Amino acid sequence: MIGALALAIVVVPGPATAAAPQTLPDLQGDFLPELTGDCEATGAICTWEEVIGGRLDDEAHAVVEMPDGGYALAGHTRSHGMLDRDAWVLRLDPRGKVVWQQVLGGPMTEKVFGITSTDDGHVVIAGKTYSIGRGGSDALVARFDTNGELLWQKTYGGAQNDGARAIAPLAEGGFVVAGSKGGEEDDDVWVIALDGNGDKLWDRSHGTSGEDGAVSITQSADGGFAVAGYSQRPGLSNFDNWVIRLDPRGEIIWQRHFARGIFSAGTAISAAPEGGFFVAGISQVRTPRDSKSWVIRLAEDGKTLWKQLSQNAGSNEAWGAAVTPDGGLVVVSAAQYGGLGESDARLVRFTPDGEIVWSRIIGGRAWERPTAVITTRDGGILVTGYTTGRGAGYQDVWVIRLDGEGRLNGR
């Protein structure tokens, strides 16, 4: 069902508070220089770092490069909202400065985890709302024009708790959304196809007898889809990584379960240029303190071509991945194993065959939590997430633009 009520646009008084960029130390602990010179004029990849937020908690969970340059971020804010967390969309210029921002919220909680763009420069976000809809929570999708004006917002769901975690463009126009659909006893993976106005084309739910959910989705060259998420083992509290291959109408072609420890989930899936899929995710062997990140390359039929598991001591959780220009993959993880702060970002670049090209630790003396990564059209890398202790509030949006080697200013 599509909800009829609407969330309100919350007026933000002035631009988002942006703390002065701070230099970050690299893997060896040397401090990186501030951005100098005109990188556009020299043809170099511009690198920079921004911390954006208000006096309370703010988070970014998704980022997209815009067709006309710059970026758009999506997440949620407590600094600029009504009562609780509200949906937050920010448009940045190519140097990371805020062009516009919009806050969409109601009397209860809104969270956003997915973002995409359209050819005409619009921004579309996906998440969940507890303020409006038909159940405890409903999936929320909203579209904004090039100036940040809200074009439409729609909710999708039933009488239980529903939500969206990811959104991707459809080759034929429109969008595909993935998340979870609540049932009377458990949740299922939920996939919704929408047209450009947010009207539902079809939806499918797939599940086991336990709690299941989708975290990431991508469209394949044949018009079908691949979904990464989690599935609860029947009769147990353990969760497995679940990858589902769907046809263009959302029906299952094949599915694969990968188990490791008490909890395992796919957090990012991408179509590999040479065919098949890259999947990144997390596994907890015993407790969250021993979480590990992993990457799997699957063939078109779902067979495993290669896999890599982080071997570092401490927690390492992969939350984002993006295909690189050479057909490989760059993965960003939240790392807590003796880095520079309590939590740092770890970037690892893989060849198409799964060999590690390089690995970087990015962070300061504060706490950085990466949530998403993209590769940019000029060959750079952009990471977003949130940080504590370096901005205007307790927790602020963190955005860092790196070159293709994962370095700030070539260091």
C-alpha beads as a LAMMPS data file, in Angstrom:
LAMMPS data file: protein, C-alpha beads

411 atoms
410 bonds

1 atom types
1 bond types

-500.0 500.0 xlo xhi
-500.0 500.0 ylo yhi
-500.0 500.0 zlo zhi

Masses

1 110.0

Atoms # bond

1 1 1 0.000 0.000 0.000
2 1 1 1.078 3.585 -0.666
3 1 1 0.659 6.033 2.202
4 1 1 -1.415 9.173 1.688
5 1 1 -0.005 11.436 4.403
6 1 1 3.118 13.531 3.885
7 1 1 6.216 14.527 5.806
8 1 1 7.076 18.194 6.166
9 1 1 10.086 20.020 4.770
10 1 1 11.942 21.404 7.772
11 1 1 13.492 24.824 7.224
12 1 1 17.155 24.810 8.234
13 1 1 18.331 28.216 9.517
14 1 1 21.302 28.997 7.316
15 1 1 23.878 26.616 5.860
16 1 1 24.934 23.509 7.681
17 1 1 27.656 24.188 10.166
18 1 1 30.886 23.037 8.561
19 1 1 33.937 22.571 10.689
20 1 1 37.286 23.515 9.236
21 1 1 38.785 20.533 7.400
22 1 1 41.370 18.676 9.444
23 1 1 44.356 16.846 8.070
24 1 1 44.313 13.092 8.470
25 1 1 47.308 10.871 9.115
26 1 1 48.091 8.045 6.716
27 1 1 49.009 4.450 7.538
28 1 1 52.463 5.472 8.764
29 1 1 51.070 8.282 10.937
30 1 1 52.424 11.213 8.890
31 1 1 50.044 14.150 8.690
32 1 1 48.705 14.890 5.252
33 1 1 49.040 18.418 3.833
34 1 1 46.059 20.660 3.234
35 1 1 44.805 21.069 -0.319
36 1 1 46.831 23.693 -2.186
37 1 1 46.893 24.916 -5.768
38 1 1 44.313 24.602 -8.514
39 1 1 43.874 20.888 -9.119
40 1 1 41.361 21.469 -11.941
41 1 1 43.893 23.594 -13.836
42 1 1 46.673 21.036 -13.483
43 1 1 44.471 18.059 -14.304
44 1 1 45.151 16.431 -10.944
45 1 1 42.398 14.752 -8.948
46 1 1 41.093 17.198 -6.354
47 1 1 41.313 15.831 -2.827
48 1 1 39.690 17.314 0.262
49 1 1 37.932 16.559 3.525
50 1 1 34.798 18.121 5.029
51 1 1 32.985 17.709 8.343
52 1 1 29.365 18.928 8.213
53 1 1 26.756 19.061 10.938
54 1 1 24.929 20.847 13.714
55 1 1 24.975 20.642 17.477
56 1 1 23.465 17.131 17.769
57 1 1 23.916 13.805 15.946
58 1 1 24.124 13.780 12.138
59 1 1 24.987 10.867 9.850
60 1 1 25.514 10.205 6.130
61 1 1 24.801 6.709 4.841
62 1 1 24.829 7.074 1.047
63 1 1 26.512 9.166 -1.645
64 1 1 26.186 9.578 -5.406
65 1 1 28.163 11.574 -7.969
66 1 1 25.871 13.960 -9.838
67 1 1 25.742 14.152 -13.655
68 1 1 26.649 17.859 -13.718
69 1 1 29.430 17.598 -11.134
70 1 1 29.532 17.484 -7.375
71 1 1 27.861 14.982 -5.106
72 1 1 24.704 14.316 -3.129
73 1 1 24.629 12.765 0.332
74 1 1 21.740 11.205 2.213
75 1 1 21.345 10.249 5.830
76 1 1 19.563 11.534 8.898
77 1 1 19.905 14.428 11.306
78 1 1 18.915 15.331 14.836
79 1 1 20.448 18.803 14.612
80 1 1 18.073 20.223 12.014
81 1 1 14.946 18.096 12.416
82 1 1 11.679 18.367 14.291
83 1 1 11.710 16.075 17.323
84 1 1 13.713 12.954 16.501
85 1 1 15.913 11.926 13.583
86 1 1 14.749 13.220 10.190
87 1 1 15.753 12.487 6.603
88 1 1 18.606 14.738 5.452
89 1 1 19.761 15.376 1.875
90 1 1 22.789 17.513 1.013
91 1 1 24.028 18.658 -2.384
92 1 1 27.773 19.361 -2.486
93 1 1 29.858 21.134 -5.109
94 1 1 32.986 19.418 -6.542
95 1 1 35.047 20.741 -3.594
96 1 1 32.657 19.416 -0.952
97 1 1 30.924 22.679 -0.030
98 1 1 27.177 22.561 0.686
99 1 1 25.092 23.928 -2.219
100 1 1 21.713 23.093 -0.715
101 1 1 20.227 20.842 1.906
102 1 1 16.758 19.604 2.738
103 1 1 15.371 18.006 5.869
104 1 1 12.240 15.887 5.552
105 1 1 10.547 14.835 8.748
106 1 1 7.558 14.305 10.974
107 1 1 6.846 13.876 14.673
108 1 1 8.712 10.558 14.870
109 1 1 11.828 9.030 13.287
110 1 1 12.936 9.086 9.648
111 1 1 16.118 7.388 8.454
112 1 1 17.690 7.315 4.989
113 1 1 20.160 4.698 3.769
114 1 1 20.009 4.901 -0.047
115 1 1 20.458 7.538 -2.747
116 1 1 20.597 7.722 -6.535
117 1 1 20.458 10.417 -9.209
118 1 1 18.645 10.893 -12.515
119 1 1 19.972 12.044 -15.882
120 1 1 18.358 15.456 -15.371
121 1 1 20.189 16.003 -12.087
122 1 1 17.450 15.077 -9.637
123 1 1 18.176 13.287 -6.355
124 1 1 16.113 10.327 -5.129
125 1 1 16.451 8.930 -1.605
126 1 1 15.165 5.774 0.091
127 1 1 14.744 4.909 3.747
128 1 1 12.037 4.449 6.342
129 1 1 9.588 6.566 8.319
130 1 1 7.758 6.017 11.582
131 1 1 5.816 9.288 11.291
132 1 1 3.445 8.452 8.442
133 1 1 2.241 5.408 6.537
134 1 1 0.174 2.395 7.421
135 1 1 2.305 0.390 9.844
136 1 1 4.859 0.772 12.589
137 1 1 7.295 1.915 9.902
138 1 1 7.045 2.208 6.132
139 1 1 9.493 2.475 3.260
140 1 1 10.043 6.095 2.240
141 1 1 11.127 7.320 -1.207
142 1 1 11.411 11.012 -2.117
143 1 1 12.587 12.927 -5.192
144 1 1 14.202 16.389 -5.240
145 1 1 14.931 18.622 -8.244
146 1 1 18.246 20.309 -9.090
147 1 1 17.545 23.138 -6.631
148 1 1 16.575 20.823 -3.793
149 1 1 12.835 21.362 -4.099
150 1 1 10.759 18.336 -3.117
151 1 1 8.945 16.951 -6.179
152 1 1 7.237 14.027 -4.456
153 1 1 7.443 11.699 -1.506
154 1 1 5.754 8.344 -1.127
155 1 1 5.567 5.611 1.468
156 1 1 5.112 1.900 0.865
157 1 1 4.151 -0.745 3.367
158 1 1 1.544 -2.698 5.252
159 1 1 0.468 -3.119 8.851
160 1 1 3.894 -4.277 10.099
161 1 1 7.370 -2.714 10.101
162 1 1 8.679 -2.107 6.585
163 1 1 11.657 -0.148 5.315
164 1 1 14.056 0.521 2.441
165 1 1 17.837 0.168 2.689
166 1 1 18.937 0.707 -0.917
167 1 1 17.863 2.278 -4.202
168 1 1 19.277 1.980 -7.723
169 1 1 18.266 3.385 -11.122
170 1 1 16.501 1.204 -13.661
171 1 1 18.000 1.101 -17.146
172 1 1 14.576 1.757 -18.661
173 1 1 13.854 4.631 -16.262
174 1 1 12.513 4.610 -12.753
175 1 1 14.044 2.988 -9.708
176 1 1 14.362 -0.279 -7.831
177 1 1 14.240 -0.254 -4.031
178 1 1 15.313 -3.029 -1.661
179 1 1 14.757 -3.514 2.052
180 1 1 12.588 -5.575 4.354
181 1 1 8.858 -6.234 4.549
182 1 1 7.376 -7.091 7.915
183 1 1 5.152 -10.107 8.405
184 1 1 3.115 -11.373 11.304
185 1 1 6.023 -13.492 12.532
186 1 1 9.164 -12.388 10.654
187 1 1 10.583 -10.047 7.990
188 1 1 11.320 -10.880 4.360
189 1 1 13.558 -9.423 1.667
190 1 1 11.492 -6.853 -0.224
191 1 1 12.126 -5.474 -3.717
192 1 1 9.977 -2.728 -5.283
193 1 1 10.171 -1.392 -8.852
194 1 1 8.954 2.201 -9.287
195 1 1 8.431 4.501 -12.237
196 1 1 9.866 8.015 -12.309
197 1 1 6.911 9.368 -10.332
198 1 1 7.265 6.829 -7.543
199 1 1 4.294 4.739 -8.641
200 1 1 4.748 1.041 -8.014
201 1 1 5.332 -1.165 -11.061
202 1 1 5.660 -4.370 -9.055
203 1 1 6.994 -5.662 -5.762
204 1 1 8.250 -9.040 -4.593
205 1 1 9.051 -10.440 -1.164
206 1 1 11.295 -13.444 -0.573
207 1 1 12.032 -15.026 2.757
208 1 1 12.660 -18.016 4.956
209 1 1 11.041 -18.939 8.250
210 1 1 13.328 -16.457 10.058
211 1 1 14.206 -12.757 9.865
212 1 1 15.469 -11.739 6.421
213 1 1 16.353 -8.414 4.839
214 1 1 18.067 -6.742 1.884
215 1 1 20.865 -4.219 2.373
216 1 1 22.084 -3.594 -1.201
217 1 1 20.800 -4.066 -4.754
218 1 1 22.198 -3.676 -8.266
219 1 1 20.757 -4.140 -11.744
220 1 1 22.535 -6.546 -14.080
221 1 1 23.115 -6.238 -17.821
222 1 1 20.174 -8.538 -18.626
223 1 1 17.717 -6.271 -16.797
224 1 1 17.537 -8.489 -13.733
225 1 1 18.869 -7.773 -10.261
226 1 1 21.186 -9.052 -7.566
227 1 1 20.444 -8.464 -3.889
228 1 1 22.739 -8.800 -0.877
229 1 1 21.499 -9.026 2.683
230 1 1 20.961 -11.506 5.481
231 1 1 18.852 -14.529 6.357
232 1 1 18.207 -16.125 9.734
233 1 1 18.875 -19.830 10.033
234 1 1 15.654 -21.717 10.844
235 1 1 15.277 -22.299 14.560
236 1 1 18.495 -20.444 15.421
237 1 1 19.553 -16.907 16.270
238 1 1 22.386 -17.014 13.726
239 1 1 22.245 -15.039 10.473
240 1 1 23.870 -15.847 7.118
241 1 1 24.894 -13.690 4.198
242 1 1 22.181 -14.123 1.561
243 1 1 22.688 -13.279 -2.113
244 1 1 19.677 -13.532 -4.419
245 1 1 19.693 -13.310 -8.223
246 1 1 16.378 -12.035 -9.621
247 1 1 14.932 -11.817 -13.125
248 1 1 13.586 -8.488 -14.499
249 1 1 10.261 -9.104 -12.714
250 1 1 11.829 -9.837 -9.347
251 1 1 11.479 -13.637 -9.361
252 1 1 14.343 -15.746 -7.984
253 1 1 16.770 -17.267 -10.498
254 1 1 19.219 -18.534 -7.884
255 1 1 20.213 -17.842 -4.304
256 1 1 23.313 -18.478 -2.213
257 1 1 23.826 -18.610 1.556
258 1 1 27.267 -18.003 3.062
259 1 1 27.666 -18.720 6.777
260 1 1 30.436 -17.627 9.099
261 1 1 30.053 -17.211 12.852
262 1 1 26.937 -16.009 14.629
263 1 1 26.104 -13.231 12.176
264 1 1 26.975 -12.642 8.531
265 1 1 25.439 -10.150 6.112
266 1 1 26.109 -8.795 2.660
267 1 1 26.304 -5.009 2.857
268 1 1 27.259 -4.048 -0.713
269 1 1 26.787 -5.714 -4.097
270 1 1 27.988 -4.538 -7.513
271 1 1 27.803 -5.977 -11.003
272 1 1 31.306 -6.892 -12.195
273 1 1 32.151 -5.464 -15.653
274 1 1 33.326 -8.878 -16.860
275 1 1 30.172 -10.586 -15.603
276 1 1 29.012 -11.848 -12.261
277 1 1 29.001 -9.860 -9.037
278 1 1 31.180 -8.515 -6.253
279 1 1 29.730 -8.856 -2.742
280 1 1 31.198 -7.290 0.400
281 1 1 29.993 -7.736 3.940
282 1 1 30.606 -8.468 7.593
283 1 1 30.766 -11.527 9.825
284 1 1 30.800 -11.781 13.600
285 1 1 32.493 -14.962 14.776
286 1 1 31.543 -14.654 18.456
287 1 1 30.938 -10.981 19.358
288 1 1 30.900 -7.610 17.536
289 1 1 34.462 -7.065 18.793
290 1 1 35.748 -9.778 16.460
291 1 1 33.813 -8.751 13.339
292 1 1 35.574 -9.388 10.034
293 1 1 35.034 -7.949 6.587
294 1 1 34.977 -10.142 3.519
295 1 1 34.691 -9.859 -0.270
296 1 1 33.355 -12.531 -2.629
297 1 1 33.385 -12.605 -6.431
298 1 1 30.494 -14.635 -7.858
299 1 1 30.075 -15.906 -11.408
300 1 1 26.879 -15.328 -13.382
301 1 1 25.498 -18.624 -12.074
302 1 1 26.350 -17.786 -8.455
303 1 1 29.442 -19.967 -8.131
304 1 1 32.248 -18.520 -6.011
305 1 1 35.246 -17.412 -8.096
306 1 1 37.295 -16.069 -5.199
307 1 1 36.936 -14.720 -1.673
308 1 1 38.984 -12.593 0.693
309 1 1 38.629 -12.297 4.471
310 1 1 40.259 -9.587 6.588
311 1 1 42.986 -11.066 8.792
312 1 1 43.662 -8.110 11.084
313 1 1 43.122 -8.362 14.825
314 1 1 40.159 -6.433 16.155
315 1 1 36.900 -5.438 14.524
316 1 1 36.707 -4.752 10.777
317 1 1 33.298 -4.261 9.154
318 1 1 32.857 -3.616 5.410
319 1 1 30.006 -1.188 4.741
320 1 1 30.632 -0.001 1.194
321 1 1 32.160 -1.105 -2.098
322 1 1 32.534 0.338 -5.589
323 1 1 33.835 -0.958 -8.921
324 1 1 37.127 0.622 -10.033
325 1 1 38.025 1.702 -13.603
326 1 1 40.096 -1.461 -14.149
327 1 1 37.160 -3.714 -13.261
328 1 1 38.325 -4.386 -9.726
329 1 1 36.817 -3.251 -6.449
330 1 1 37.493 -0.788 -3.643
331 1 1 36.002 -1.637 -0.239
332 1 1 35.641 0.637 2.788
333 1 1 35.454 -0.799 6.307
334 1 1 35.093 0.530 9.823
335 1 1 38.261 -0.683 11.521
336 1 1 39.000 -0.927 15.228
337 1 1 42.320 -2.715 15.556
338 1 1 44.868 -0.273 16.831
339 1 1 44.484 2.453 14.232
340 1 1 44.861 6.151 14.823
341 1 1 41.573 6.599 16.660
342 1 1 38.903 4.502 18.298
343 1 1 37.502 3.752 14.833
344 1 1 39.048 4.524 11.453
345 1 1 38.225 3.937 7.811
346 1 1 40.099 1.160 6.058
347 1 1 40.221 1.222 2.263
348 1 1 41.304 -1.867 0.319
349 1 1 41.577 -2.052 -3.447
350 1 1 41.311 -5.422 -5.219
351 1 1 42.101 -6.499 -8.763
352 1 1 39.320 -8.246 -10.723
353 1 1 40.967 -11.529 -9.658
354 1 1 40.900 -10.724 -5.947
355 1 1 44.511 -9.695 -5.385
356 1 1 45.049 -6.793 -2.987
357 1 1 46.558 -3.771 -4.769
358 1 1 46.837 -1.531 -1.718
359 1 1 45.371 -0.951 1.719
360 1 1 45.009 2.362 3.564
361 1 1 43.978 3.435 7.051
362 1 1 42.277 6.845 7.025
363 1 1 41.370 8.614 10.222
364 1 1 42.349 11.002 12.942
365 1 1 42.542 10.979 16.698
366 1 1 38.736 11.137 16.749
367 1 1 36.215 8.443 15.795
368 1 1 35.416 7.900 12.095
369 1 1 32.700 5.542 10.878
370 1 1 32.592 5.083 7.075
371 1 1 29.283 4.010 5.576
372 1 1 29.677 4.307 1.788
373 1 1 32.247 4.661 -0.980
374 1 1 32.059 5.541 -4.677
375 1 1 34.577 5.833 -7.483
376 1 1 34.344 9.097 -9.398
377 1 1 34.393 9.759 -13.123
378 1 1 37.898 11.262 -12.967
379 1 1 39.317 8.149 -11.290
380 1 1 39.116 9.337 -7.696
381 1 1 37.478 7.820 -4.625
382 1 1 34.966 9.432 -2.264
383 1 1 34.110 8.081 1.185
384 1 1 31.343 9.295 3.463
385 1 1 30.091 8.423 6.923
386 1 1 30.220 10.214 10.250
387 1 1 32.738 11.298 12.869
388 1 1 32.759 12.340 16.509
389 1 1 34.774 15.023 18.209
390 1 1 35.766 17.056 15.148
391 1 1 32.685 19.083 14.192
392 1 1 30.004 21.305 15.677
393 1 1 28.155 18.504 17.458
394 1 1 28.726 15.147 19.048
395 1 1 28.439 13.356 15.703
396 1 1 28.807 14.967 12.265
397 1 1 28.804 13.967 8.613
398 1 1 32.271 13.130 7.296
399 1 1 33.193 13.311 3.594
400 1 1 36.668 12.744 2.183
401 1 1 37.745 12.897 -1.471
402 1 1 40.836 10.834 -2.356
403 1 1 42.816 10.107 -5.489
404 1 1 42.683 6.741 -7.226
405 1 1 45.369 5.370 -4.914
406 1 1 43.343 6.204 -1.822
407 1 1 45.492 9.167 -0.828
408 1 1 44.759 12.759 0.126
409 1 1 46.895 15.224 -1.847
410 1 1 49.031 12.451 -3.288
411 1 1 50.436 11.275 0.057

Bonds

1 1 1 2
2 1 2 3
3 1 3 4
4 1 4 5
5 1 5 6
6 1 6 7
7 1 7 8
8 1 8 9
9 1 9 10
10 1 10 11
11 1 11 12
12 1 12 13
13 1 13 14
14 1 14 15
15 1 15 16
16 1 16 17
17 1 17 18
18 1 18 19
19 1 19 20
20 1 20 21
21 1 21 22
22 1 22 23
23 1 23 24
24 1 24 25
25 1 25 26
26 1 26 27
27 1 27 28
28 1 28 29
29 1 29 30
30 1 30 31
31 1 31 32
32 1 32 33
33 1 33 34
34 1 34 35
35 1 35 36
36 1 36 37
37 1 37 38
38 1 38 39
39 1 39 40
40 1 40 41
41 1 41 42
42 1 42 43
43 1 43 44
44 1 44 45
45 1 45 46
46 1 46 47
47 1 47 48
48 1 48 49
49 1 49 50
50 1 50 51
51 1 51 52
52 1 52 53
53 1 53 54
54 1 54 55
55 1 55 56
56 1 56 57
57 1 57 58
58 1 58 59
59 1 59 60
60 1 60 61
61 1 61 62
62 1 62 63
63 1 63 64
64 1 64 65
65 1 65 66
66 1 66 67
67 1 67 68
68 1 68 69
69 1 69 70
70 1 70 71
71 1 71 72
72 1 72 73
73 1 73 74
74 1 74 75
75 1 75 76
76 1 76 77
77 1 77 78
78 1 78 79
79 1 79 80
80 1 80 81
81 1 81 82
82 1 82 83
83 1 83 84
84 1 84 85
85 1 85 86
86 1 86 87
87 1 87 88
88 1 88 89
89 1 89 90
90 1 90 91
91 1 91 92
92 1 92 93
93 1 93 94
94 1 94 95
95 1 95 96
96 1 96 97
97 1 97 98
98 1 98 99
99 1 99 100
100 1 100 101
101 1 101 102
102 1 102 103
103 1 103 104
104 1 104 105
105 1 105 106
106 1 106 107
107 1 107 108
108 1 108 109
109 1 109 110
110 1 110 111
111 1 111 112
112 1 112 113
113 1 113 114
114 1 114 115
115 1 115 116
116 1 116 117
117 1 117 118
118 1 118 119
119 1 119 120
120 1 120 121
121 1 121 122
122 1 122 123
123 1 123 124
124 1 124 125
125 1 125 126
126 1 126 127
127 1 127 128
128 1 128 129
129 1 129 130
130 1 130 131
131 1 131 132
132 1 132 133
133 1 133 134
134 1 134 135
135 1 135 136
136 1 136 137
137 1 137 138
138 1 138 139
139 1 139 140
140 1 140 141
141 1 141 142
142 1 142 143
143 1 143 144
144 1 144 145
145 1 145 146
146 1 146 147
147 1 147 148
148 1 148 149
149 1 149 150
150 1 150 151
151 1 151 152
152 1 152 153
153 1 153 154
154 1 154 155
155 1 155 156
156 1 156 157
157 1 157 158
158 1 158 159
159 1 159 160
160 1 160 161
161 1 161 162
162 1 162 163
163 1 163 164
164 1 164 165
165 1 165 166
166 1 166 167
167 1 167 168
168 1 168 169
169 1 169 170
170 1 170 171
171 1 171 172
172 1 172 173
173 1 173 174
174 1 174 175
175 1 175 176
176 1 176 177
177 1 177 178
178 1 178 179
179 1 179 180
180 1 180 181
181 1 181 182
182 1 182 183
183 1 183 184
184 1 184 185
185 1 185 186
186 1 186 187
187 1 187 188
188 1 188 189
189 1 189 190
190 1 190 191
191 1 191 192
192 1 192 193
193 1 193 194
194 1 194 195
195 1 195 196
196 1 196 197
197 1 197 198
198 1 198 199
199 1 199 200
200 1 200 201
201 1 201 202
202 1 202 203
203 1 203 204
204 1 204 205
205 1 205 206
206 1 206 207
207 1 207 208
208 1 208 209
209 1 209 210
210 1 210 211
211 1 211 212
212 1 212 213
213 1 213 214
214 1 214 215
215 1 215 216
216 1 216 217
217 1 217 218
218 1 218 219
219 1 219 220
220 1 220 221
221 1 221 222
222 1 222 223
223 1 223 224
224 1 224 225
225 1 225 226
226 1 226 227
227 1 227 228
228 1 228 229
229 1 229 230
230 1 230 231
231 1 231 232
232 1 232 233
233 1 233 234
234 1 234 235
235 1 235 236
236 1 236 237
237 1 237 238
238 1 238 239
239 1 239 240
240 1 240 241
241 1 241 242
242 1 242 243
243 1 243 244
244 1 244 245
245 1 245 246
246 1 246 247
247 1 247 248
248 1 248 249
249 1 249 250
250 1 250 251
251 1 251 252
252 1 252 253
253 1 253 254
254 1 254 255
255 1 255 256
256 1 256 257
257 1 257 258
258 1 258 259
259 1 259 260
260 1 260 261
261 1 261 262
262 1 262 263
263 1 263 264
264 1 264 265
265 1 265 266
266 1 266 267
267 1 267 268
268 1 268 269
269 1 269 270
270 1 270 271
271 1 271 272
272 1 272 273
273 1 273 274
274 1 274 275
275 1 275 276
276 1 276 277
277 1 277 278
278 1 278 279
279 1 279 280
280 1 280 281
281 1 281 282
282 1 282 283
283 1 283 284
284 1 284 285
285 1 285 286
286 1 286 287
287 1 287 288
288 1 288 289
289 1 289 290
290 1 290 291
291 1 291 292
292 1 292 293
293 1 293 294
294 1 294 295
295 1 295 296
296 1 296 297
297 1 297 298
298 1 298 299
299 1 299 300
300 1 300 301
301 1 301 302
302 1 302 303
303 1 303 304
304 1 304 305
305 1 305 306
306 1 306 307
307 1 307 308
308 1 308 309
309 1 309 310
310 1 310 311
311 1 311 312
312 1 312 313
313 1 313 314
314 1 314 315
315 1 315 316
316 1 316 317
317 1 317 318
318 1 318 319
319 1 319 320
320 1 320 321
321 1 321 322
322 1 322 323
323 1 323 324
324 1 324 325
325 1 325 326
326 1 326 327
327 1 327 328
328 1 328 329
329 1 329 330
330 1 330 331
331 1 331 332
332 1 332 333
333 1 333 334
334 1 334 335
335 1 335 336
336 1 336 337
337 1 337 338
338 1 338 339
339 1 339 340
340 1 340 341
341 1 341 342
342 1 342 343
343 1 343 344
344 1 344 345
345 1 345 346
346 1 346 347
347 1 347 348
348 1 348 349
349 1 349 350
350 1 350 351
351 1 351 352
352 1 352 353
353 1 353 354
354 1 354 355
355 1 355 356
356 1 356 357
357 1 357 358
358 1 358 359
359 1 359 360
360 1 360 361
361 1 361 362
362 1 362 363
363 1 363 364
364 1 364 365
365 1 365 366
366 1 366 367
367 1 367 368
368 1 368 369
369 1 369 370
370 1 370 371
371 1 371 372
372 1 372 373
373 1 373 374
374 1 374 375
375 1 375 376
376 1 376 377
377 1 377 378
378 1 378 379
379 1 379 380
380 1 380 381
381 1 381 382
382 1 382 383
383 1 383 384
384 1 384 385
385 1 385 386
386 1 386 387
387 1 387 388
388 1 388 389
389 1 389 390
390 1 390 391
391 1 391 392
392 1 392 393
393 1 393 394
394 1 394 395
395 1 395 396
396 1 396 397
397 1 397 398
398 1 398 399
399 1 399 400
400 1 400 401
401 1 401 402
402 1 402 403
403 1 403 404
404 1 404 405
405 1 405 406
406 1 406 407
407 1 407 408
408 1 408 409
409 1 409 410
410 1 410 411
